[in-house]
Amino acid sequence: MTDDELKALKKEVSSKKRVATDWASKIHDVVEDSLWSDYQNLPELAAQAVAACEDWASAKARYEAAEKG
């Protein structure tokens, strides 16, 4: 794998981590600001956060495997 391909994989990992963090932030906002009126949104937000974390973990594993050669 070329250096450019490794950089692209690393960028993908960072991007997926940012997406997961964004979902976590949305959950935090509900808990901190509007729990009593928006609690019904938590299961969907949590599912999206879990999916984003799984995407990140998969991308990270691909990057680490490629990095090792």
HELIX and SHEET records of a PDB file:
HELIX    1   1 ASP A    3  ASP A   33  1                                  31    
HELIX    2   2 LEU A   35  ASP A   38  1                                   4    
HELIX    3   3 TYR A   39  ASN A   41  5                                   3    
HELIX    4   4 LEU A   42  LYS A   68  1                                  27    
END                                                                             
